[in-house]
Amino acid sequence: MDELYNAARIANKELEQTTKKFARETGGKPGLRPKEINNGLKGKERALEKINSDYINPETKLPEADRLVDIAGSKIVYTKVKDLYAALEKFSGEYKILKIKDRIQKPLNGYRDILMNIEMKNGHIVEFRLHLKEIDDVAGGIGHKLYEEVRTIEAKVNIEKRDLTFNELNRKINLELRIKELYETSWKKIINK
């Protein structure tokens, strides 16, 4: 884990420079993780939770920390969908994208962005997202808090290798409905501009 975080620290410096430069070139607003929290990296507690719940090798039953690709991450926020896609086209011509999820076209519980995993010069893989302002505003506030609660329920169940209780399932469904409502309301504002 320490080795992974050391590589992430180096990659994060390059990612921050890339994010700022690319935002300037494409008219977006860079979004960097705050330095005062975990030196701009994902917290180790959350990283361990994610590794132990999401990245278990099905054959060995052991967690695989090297599959975690969002210890370092950043975003660029745009006000218009067309600007976001223009930036994506430019970005894909300039950087090594290993994986891309277009959650504008296929939203996750109403949440929309373009999520990419890119390889930095030191070989470390990071998360890079292209966001829309209205969606980002929700994600930066109540949306993320609700998502964290869902994620905690899911992680606990995965780690304990059991099914959801009735109360957990009911809470998860209600949270997901609220999340979707918030993001869909934001999306309507975006497309009605």
C-alpha positions in Angstrom: 0.0 0.0 0.0 2.8 2.4 0.8 4.4 1.7 -2.5 1.2 2.4 -4.3 0.8 5.7 -2.4 4.4 6.8 -3.2 3.7 6.2 -6.9 0.4 8.1 -6.6 2.1 11.1 -5.0 4.5 11.4 -8.0 1.7 10.8 -10.5 -0.5 13.4 -8.8 2.0 16.2 -9.3 2.0 15.5 -13.1 -1.8 15.1 -13.0 -2.3 18.5 -11.4 -0.1 20.2 -14.0 -1.9 18.4 -16.8 -5.3 19.3 -15.4 -4.5 23.0 -15.0 -2.9 23.2 -18.5 -5.7 21.3 -20.2 -8.4 23.4 -18.4 -6.7 26.6 -19.7 -6.5 25.3 -23.2 -10.2 24.1 -23.3 -12.0 26.8 -21.3 -12.8 24.6 -18.3 -12.3 25.0 -14.6 -9.7 22.6 -13.0 -10.8 20.7 -10.0 -8.0 19.3 -7.8 -8.3 17.4 -4.6 -7.5 19.6 -1.6 -3.8 19.3 -0.5 -4.8 19.7 3.2 -6.7 16.4 3.0 -4.4 13.4 2.5 -2.0 15.5 0.5 -4.5 15.6 -2.4 -4.9 11.8 -2.5 -7.7 9.4 -1.7 -7.7 8.6 2.0 -6.1 5.3 2.9 -9.1 4.2 5.0 -11.4 4.6 1.9 -8.8 3.0 -0.3 -8.6 -0.1 1.9 -12.4 -0.3 2.1 -12.6 -0.2 -1.7 -9.9 -2.8 -2.2 -11.4 -5.2 0.4 -14.9 -4.8 -1.0 -14.5 -4.3 -4.8 -11.1 -5.8 -5.8 -11.0 -9.3 -4.5 -9.4 -11.8 -6.8 -12.1 -14.5 -7.4 -9.5 -17.3 -7.6 -7.2 -16.4 -4.7 -9.9 -14.6 -2.6 -7.2 -12.0 -1.8 -7.5 -8.2 -2.2 -5.6 -6.7 -5.2 -4.5 -3.2 -4.2 -2.9 -2.6 -7.6 -6.4 -2.6 -9.2 -7.2 0.7 -7.4 -6.8 3.5 -9.9 -8.3 6.5 -8.2 -5.8 7.3 -5.4 -4.8 10.3 -7.5 -7.6 12.1 -9.4 -8.7 15.3 -10.8 -11.5 16.9 -13.0 -12.2 19.7 -15.3 -15.7 21.3 -15.1 -17.5 22.7 -18.2 -20.7 24.7 -18.5 -21.9 23.2 -21.8 -22.1 19.6 -23.0 -20.6 20.5 -26.4 -17.5 22.0 -24.7 -17.1 18.9 -22.6 -17.2 16.7 -25.7 -14.8 19.0 -27.6 -12.4 18.7 -24.7 -12.7 14.9 -24.7 -11.8 14.8 -28.4 -8.8 17.0 -27.8 -7.7 15.0 -24.7 -8.0 11.6 -26.4 -5.6 12.9 -29.1 -3.0 14.0 -26.6 -3.0 11.6 -23.6 -2.9 7.8 -23.1 -6.4 6.8 -22.0 -6.6 3.3 -20.7 -10.3 3.2 -19.9 -13.2 5.6 -20.5 -16.8 5.6 -19.2 -19.2 8.0 -20.9 -21.7 8.5 -18.1 -23.2 11.4 -20.0 -24.7 8.9 -22.4 -25.1 6.2 -19.8 -25.7 7.9 -16.4 -25.2 6.1 -13.1 -28.2 6.8 -10.9 -28.6 10.1 -12.8 -24.9 11.1 -12.2 -23.2 12.1 -15.5 -19.6 12.7 -16.4 -16.8 11.3 -18.5 -14.5 9.2 -16.4 -11.1 8.2 -17.7 -8.2 6.3 -16.3 -5.0 7.6 -17.7 -1.4 6.5 -17.3 1.1 9.0 -16.0 4.8 9.0 -16.9 5.8 6.9 -13.9 3.3 4.2 -15.0 0.8 5.0 -12.2 -2.8 5.0 -13.3 -5.0 7.9 -12.2 -8.6 9.0 -12.5 -9.5 12.0 -14.7 -13.0 13.3 -15.1 -14.8 15.8 -17.3 -17.7 17.3 -15.5 -20.7 19.6 -16.1 -21.1 22.5 -13.6 -24.7 21.7 -12.5 -23.8 18.0 -11.9 -20.6 19.0 -10.2 -22.4 21.3 -7.9 -24.7 18.5 -6.7 -21.7 16.0 -6.5 -19.7 18.5 -4.4 -22.5 18.8 -1.8 -25.5 16.6 -0.9 -25.0 14.2 -3.8 -21.7 12.9 -2.6 -22.9 12.6 1.0 -25.8 10.4 -0.1 -23.5 8.4 -2.4 -21.0 7.8 0.5 -23.9 6.4 2.6 -24.8 4.0 -0.2 -21.2 3.1 -0.7 -20.7 2.4 3.0 -23.8 0.1 3.1 -22.5 -1.8 0.0 -18.9 -2.1 1.3 -20.0 -3.5 4.7 -22.2 -6.1 3.0 -19.3 -7.0 0.5 -16.7 -7.2 3.3 -19.0 -9.3 5.5 -20.0 -11.5 2.4 -23.7 -11.4 3.1 -26.9 -10.1 1.6 -28.4 -6.8 2.5 -30.8 -6.8 5.4 -34.4 -5.4 4.8 -33.5 -2.1 6.5 -30.2 -1.8 4.5 -32.0 -2.5 1.3 -34.8 0.0 2.1 -32.3 2.7 3.0 -30.2 2.0 -0.1 -33.2 2.2 -2.4 -34.4 5.5 -0.8 -30.9 7.0 -1.1 -30.5 6.0 -4.7 -33.9 7.5 -5.6 -33.0 10.8 -3.9 -29.6 10.8 -5.7 -31.2 10.2 -9.1 -33.8 12.9 -8.5 -31.1 15.4 -7.7 -29.0 14.6 -10.7 -31.9 14.4 -13.1 -33.1 17.9 -11.9 -29.5 19.2 -12.7 -29.5 17.5 -16.1 -32.8 19.1 -17.1 -31.2 22.5 -16.3 -28.3 21.7 -18.5 -30.3 20.6 -21.5 -32.8 23.4 -21.2 -30.1 26.2 -21.4 
